[in-house]
Amino acid sequence: MIKKMQLVKVKYLINLFLLFLLPSFVSAQLSYSGSLNSRYADSKNNLGFNEHLFDLNFDYSNSDQSFQGWTQFEFSDPPELGRSIQELRKLRVDYLSNNITVKIGDIYEFWGMGMALNQTDDQAIDIDTGLRGILLGYENDFLKWTILKGKTHTSKITNLIDDYDERVPNFDTSHDLLGSNLEYNYEYGTFGINLIQSNEQHDSFDQFGSISEKKINHTMAGAYTSFYFGDASLFLELLKKATKESTTDYENKGTGLYSNLMLPISDWSLLIEYKNYNFLKLSPIDKDNFVNQFAYHADFINPPPGYYEHTTILNGRIAKQSNINDEIGYQIKLSGPIGLNHTASISLAKSSQHQSWIQNDEYQWMIDDKINWMPSSKTFASPYNEFFINFDGNFFNHKLFYDIGWSSIKDVQYLFANQNRSNGQFQVHELLNSQSIPLSLTYAINSKYSFELKFEYQELEQGSLRKMNNETSFLSVVPKPFRYNNVISIGLASSPKWSITYLQDQTSIDEKSLEKKQWTYWEFLYRFNQNILITYFNGSLKGGLVCSNGVCRYKQPFEEGQKITLVYTF
């Protein structure tokens, strides 16, 4: 079967080549581009990888129509994340003529702000939510209509079933998807409606490990609109979702709402985001159980997280993963200039679930209190709070550039116990509390050379808070409540030819060794010419979360190893 599928893919590729190469004999309007990304690594803790991605793009155009093609080959055994693959991974052919668009193959679409459809291929976190099928589109000055049909296939990692590996997926799900999006553009904004019908093939596992395939139907109907009035703007998106499973008579209905308001205040801007994702209520024990929860959000649904997404190392490791099933919250961000060469931004984010939870006498989780429109501060509603302030700018006539911030995060991550007993109330939850300061300095020595210094400092408290009557105790993996983390990196660059960076990552108490630990590496980047770039890495990396648009996954530590990356574009 595998050989037959590979033969079919080869035939597709041959036909694609013929499609683009044959017109080249009669026209000079054929163009192509591509890239090769090769990565190799080996480490003391056997976290090596050997992966190669080859992308090839074609374009054949004349005055009123064009053909475009995209292919991606992958030869990875193993990749850094995911399953080994040695074949044609992606293939798509596009036809564009006047107002008509036809796409056949691997398709990635984004409707509204991603409430109904947000497809991505992000290898950094090993997530691919693309659709293999066909897309038909029509567009004029006012109207854009899209219809797509095909199948999505998503692989995930879970410790709820056998063959758990932090690098390799052990759970798969697929959706036969039919959807349409209609968008109207007018003078003051846009208005769009969409409808998606999905038949999901979903493996369910019972307590004995037996597998049963469930066929689940999802129906999603959404609408979005944007208004522009001067320099201000307003965006609203709403989605209704219904899920049914025929063999068990399971049924669930939910709604999602996202909005943002952008207001100019003199030279400053004010952004207010509000989210109300109320698709599925799951108890604390089932919150992350996407294996046996039939109405769990589909991976191609990915609306904005509604909180600040940090790019720094230490804050990135404690990033909050968006709970698309059940989350209500807001973010308020104010930003603008201070003088001629400096800017400032202030961000406040708060979120929680739509209910707080309590346990009955049989330790079953029950809804204690419902929250409607604004996030709650109640501990057993899993509140999240963050305050972040940031300044950036330059001194000495654009010679010295700086970026400094301060963040305070308090997050109730897991709920373990909340029970009213005869001798009093018993509560246990996992708490994360952090204070972080990131600093970046870049000094332009002359037009060619520059020096960069980055420093991050963090106080981190993470563990279980236990309350029994009026007595409170804090339990943690590490013997002290607070850990002190810091990262420092020093870099020298000669633009655009080369750069060298040394980084030291240190924690006062490591979770595994329960002692002070340090990770260091140096990295050298060299650009041979406009098309060839090579990077060499030597050292160690601390493991932790890697996040993209609210979706996170854990990466293992990389101990005492080397990495080589080659990028070739043409």
N, C-alpha and C positions, 0 to 999 in steps of 0.2 A: 504494500500500500504506500509506504514512504517513498520507494523508488518511483512509483507511478506518479505521485504528487510532484516529485522533483522533476520528472520528465515533462509534466504539464507546465510547470513554471519555466523550464528551459524553452519550450515551444512558445510561450507567451513572450519571452525575452527576444527570441528570434523574430517574431512578428513585430515587436516593438522596434527593433533595429531596422527592419525592412521599411516600416512606416516612415522612419525619419531619413534613412539613408537613400532610398530610391529617389525622393524629390531632389536630393542634392546634386544629382546628375544633370538636372535641367534648371537648377536655380542656385544662386549663391546665398540664399537667405537662410541657410541652415546654420545654427550656432549650437555650441555645447559648452558645458562647464561641469566641473566635478571636484571631488576632494577625496583624499585618503587620510584616515585617522587611525594610526596604529599605536597601541599601548601595550607595554609589557612590564610586568612587575614580579618580583620575587622577595619573600620576607622570611624572617626567622620563624614566625608563627603560621607558615604555610598559607598566607593570604595572597598568593600570587595570582596573576591573571595574564592572559595572552589574547587580546582582542583587536580586531581589525574591521573597520567600517569603510566601505567604498561607495560613494554616492556619485551618480552620473545623471546629468540633466541635459535635455535636448529642447530646442526650440526651432520650429520651422514656421515662418510667418510671411504673409504678404499683406497687401493693403487692407483686406477685409476679413481675414481669418488667420488663425494660427493653431498649430499643434504643439503641445508641450508634453514632455515625458520625464519621469523621475524613477530611478531605480536605486536600490540600496542592497549591496551584498554585505553579509556579515560572516566573518570567520573568527569565531571566538571559542576557545577551549582551554580553560573556562573564561567567561567574562568576569569583570569585577563584581557585578551583580547579575543574577538571572541564570537561565539555563544555557548550556553550550549550544551553539548554532553554527552551522557551516553550509549556508545556502543563500539563495535570493530571499531577502527579508521583506523588502518593500518594492512595489511596482504600481505606477499610475500613469495613465495617459489622459491628457486634457485636450478638448477641442473648444475653441472660442471663436465665435463668428458674430459680429455685430452685437446683438443683445442676448445671444444664446451661449450657454456654457454646458459642456458635458464632461464629466470626470468618471473614469472607470479605473478601479483598483483600490489602493489604500488612501482613504479620505479622512481629512481632519477639518472639522467645522467648529465655529464659535458663534452661538446665537445669543443676542442680548448681552448680558454679563455672565453667562455661563450657567444660569439657573436650570435650564432645560438641557443644554448641550454645550460642553466644553471639552473638546477632544485634544489630547496632547500625546507626544512621544518624548518622554523625559528619561534619558538613560541614567542620569545622575541618581535617580531614586527608583529606577527600573519599573516604570509605569508606562503602559501603552494602551490608550483608550480609543485608538483609531478604528474606523469602520472599513471593511473590505467589501466593496460593492459598487454602486453606481449613484451619481448625483446629476440631476438635471436642474439647470438654473436659467432664469430669465431676468433681465435687468434693463431698465431705462432710466430716465432722469429722475423719476419719482418712485418707481416700484422695483422691488427686488423679491423674487419668488424662488425658493429652493425646495426641491424634493430629493430625498435620499433614501436608499434602501440597501441593506447589507447586513453583515454580521460583525459584531465586536467580540474580541476574545481578550480576557484580562487574567493575568496570573498574579497571585498574592502569596504572602507568607503568613502562616498562623501557627501558634504553638498548641492549638486546640486539637490537632490531628497529628498522625504519625509523620515521620520523615521531616521533622522540623529542622531547618537549617537557616541561619541568619542571612545566608547569601542566595539560596536557591528556593524558588517558589514551590509550594506543595499543595496549592489549591487553585483550581481554574473555574471560571464561569464564562458563559457566552450569552449574547443577546442577538436574536434576529430582530432587526430594528427597521421600522418604517417611520419616516418623519417628514414634516414639511414646515417651512418657516416663510411667512409673508411679511415684508417690511415696507412701509410707506414713508417716504421722506418729503417733508414740506418745509416751508420757510423757517419755522421756529423749532424744528426738531424732527423726531421720528416716532413712528408707532409700529409695533410688530406683534404678531400672534404666531403661535406654533403649536403643533400637535405631534406627539411621539407615541407610537405603539410598539412595545417591546415584548417578545416572548423569550424568557430567560431559561436556559438549561442550568440547573443548580444542583450540585451534589450535596446531600444532607447526611450527616453522620450521627448515629445514635450513641448512647453511652457505652455500648459494647464495640464500637468501631465499625459497625455495619453501614454500608453506603446505599443510599437510595436516591435516584435521580428525580428531582422535582421539576415540573414545568410550571413556571410562574409567569403571569401576565401583568405587565405594567402599562398603564395609560397615563400620559402626562399632557396636560393642556396649560399653556402659558401665554402671557402677554407682557409686553414691556413698552415703555415710552420714555422719551427724553424731550425736555423743553429747554430752549436757550433764550434768555432775555438779557441782552447786553453781554456783559462779561460773566453773568451768573448762569447756572445750569441746574437742572433737576432731572434725576433719573429714577424710574420706578420699574420693578419687575416682580411679577407674581406667577406662581406655578401651583397647579393642583395635581396631585398624584394619587392614583388608585392602584392597589396591588391585590391580585387574587391568585390562590393556589387551589386547583380543582380537586385534587385527591383528598385534601384535608379540610376543604371548605373555609380555608383561611382567607381573610379579607382585611385590608387596612387602607385608610384614607388619610391624607395629610396635605398641608399647604406650606409654601415657602414664599417669603417676601424679602426683597432687598431694595434699598433705596440709598441714594446719596444726593446731597445738596452742596453745591459749590457757590460760595458768595465772596465777591471782592470787598475788601475793607481797606480803602485807600490803596496802598501798594501791597498790602497783605492779602492772603486768601484764607478763607475758612471752609474746611471740608467737614461735613457731618454725614457719617454713614450709619445706617440702621439695618439690622438683619433680624429676621424672625423665621428660622427654619424649624418647622413643626411637622415633620414628615412621619416620625416614628418614635414613640416613647419606649425606651428600654431601661430596665432596672440596672443598678450598678453592676450586677454580676453578668449581665448580657450586653453591656454597652459596646464592647469591642468584638462581640461574637457575630461576625458577618457570615459565618459558616451556616448556622442554623436559624438565621433571621431572614425570612423571605422578603420582607419589605425594606431591608437595608438598602441605603442609597446606592444606585448604580454608579459605577466609577466614571461614566461620561457626564455625570452631573457634578459640577464643581463651581459653585458661585463664590464670590469674593469672601475671604475669611473675616473681614471687618475688624482687623487689628493690625498693628504695625509689624511688618515683616523685616526682621533684622538680617543684615548681611554679615555682621561681625561673628567671630568664631564662638565666643562664650555665650552670647545671647542666642545664637543659632542652635546650640546644644540643648537649650531648655525651651525651644520654641513650642508654642501651643499648636496642637493638631486640631484643625477645625472639625467640630461635631456637626456635620451637615444634617444628620437625622433629627437632632434636638438641640437647638441653641438659639438663644435670644440675646441681643447685645447691641452696642453702639461704639463708634469711635469718633472723637472730635479732634481735629487737627488744625492748628493755626500756624501759618508759615509766612515769612516775608523778609525783606531786607532790613539790615541795621546799618545805616550809613551807606557808603558806596561799595565797599568790598566785603561785606559780611551779611550772612543770612541766619535766621533762627527758625526753629520749628518746635512746637509743643504738641504732644499727642496724649490723649487720654482714652483708654479702651476699657470696657467692662462687658462681661457676658456671663451667662449661666444657663442651666437647663430650664425647661418650662415647669418644673415641679421639684419640690424637695421630697426626699425619700425617708421612710421609717420602716423598721422591721416589726412583724407581729411575733406572737409567742413561739411560732414554728420557724422563726428566723427568715421568713419570706419577706421580700421587699414590697412595700406598698406605697402608693402616693400619699404623702402627708399634707402637702399644701400646693396649690396650683398657682403659677405665675403667668400673667397674660401678656402684657405689652412691654414691660421694662425688666431688665435683668435683676436678679435677687442677690442679696449679700448673705443669705442663709447658707451655712456651711454645707448642708446636705442637698443643696441645689447645684453643687459644684461650681462656685463662682470663680471668675478669673478677672483680675484687675492689673492694669499696667499704666504707668505714667512714664513718659519718655520726653526728654528735652535735648535738643541738639543745636550746635552752633558750627558754622563753617565759614570760610573766607580766606583772605590772604593778606600778608604784610609785605613791606619792603618792595613796593612796586611789582607785585605779582611774582616775587621770588620765593616766598614761604607760604605754602598752602596748609591749612589746618582743618580738622574735622574732629569735634569732641562732643560727647553726649553723656547722659546719665539716665539710667532706666531703673525702675522699681517694679518688680513683678511679684504678685502673690496669686498662687494657683492651687486650688483644691483638685488634685488629679484623680484620686480614687477614693471610693467610699467602701468601708469594710464592715462597720457595725453601727447601728443606731436603734437602740431598743430600750423601752421603758420596763424596768424590772421592779420587783417588789422592794428591793433595797436601793432603788434609785435608777438614774439614767446611765446607760453605757454607750459610749460613742468612740469610734476609731475611724480616722480618715488620713489619707496621705496628703501632706502639705509641701508645697515648694514656695520658698520665699527667697528672693534674690535682689541684690543691689549691684549694678554693673556700671563701669565707666570705660567706654572705648575712646581711644585717642589715635589720630593719624596725623603725621607731619610729613610734608614733602617739600624739599628744598631744591630749587633749580640752580645748580652750580653755574651752568652756562647754557647755551642753546642746545648742547649735546648731552651733557651729563646731569643726572639728578640723584638725590639721596632721599631715602624714605625710611621713616621710623614709625612703627605701630606698637601701641601698648594697650592692653585690656586688663582690667582688674575686676574681680567679682567676689562678692560674699554670698555664699549659697547655703541655705538651710533646706534640707530635704529629708523627710522621714515621716513616720506615723505619729500622729498626735492622738493620745488616748485620754479620754475623760471618763471618770467613774465618780458619780456624785459631784462633789466640789473639788476633787483631786485631779490634777492634770499631769501627765508624763509624756515625754517625747522620746520615741524610739527610732534609731537610725542604724543603717548599715555601718556607718563610721562611728567611732566612739565619741566624737565631739559634734555638737549640734551644727556648727558652722564650718564649712570648708572655704578656703581661700584659694581662688584660682587666678592665674595671671598668664598672659600671652605677650611675648615681645618678639618683634621681627625687625630686622635691619636689611635694607636693600639698596643696591647701587645699580643704576641703569645707564646705558649709553644708547639713546634713542636714534634709530629704531632697531639697532643691531643686536644688543644683548642686555641681559639683566641677571643679577645674582642676588639671592635672598637667603638669609639665615633666620630660622624661627625656633623659639623655645617656648614650650607649653608646659605649665607646671601647676600641680595641685598640692595642697597641704596634706590631704589625706586621700589616698586612692581607694576606691570601693573594694578592689580585689586584694590588694596587698596590705591595706589598712596602714599604710605609711606614706610618707612624702614620695611623690613620683614626678619624673620629668620626661617629656618627649621632645626631641630636637631633630631638626632636619635642615639641610641646605638644598637649594634648587637653582639650577643654572638654565637659562633660556637663551637660545641663539637662533637668530634669523639669518639663514644663508642668503636668501633673496626674497623677493616679494611673494614667492610661492612656497617656500620650504621653511618650516619652523620645527626645531627640535628642543625638547625639554628633558633635563636629567634631574632626578630626585634621589636623595640619599638620606636615610634616617628613619624616624618613627613618627606615627600619627596616633593621637588619642582617638578612640572611637566615640561615637555619639550620633545625635539626630542630624539628618539632612532633610531640609524641608523645601517645598516649592508650592506656592499658592495654598498654604494650609494643609498640604499633604506631606506627611513625614514618614521616614523610615530610618531604622538604626543601621549604622555602618560599624563593623568591627574594627578594633584597633589594628594598626599596621606596625609591626615590630621589626626594627632593624633590617630594613630592606632597601631595594632600589626600584625606581620606576623610570621608564624611558617612554617618551611620547614623540611621535613624528606626525606632523600635519603637512600634507601636500595638497595644494589647490591649483587648479588649471582652468 
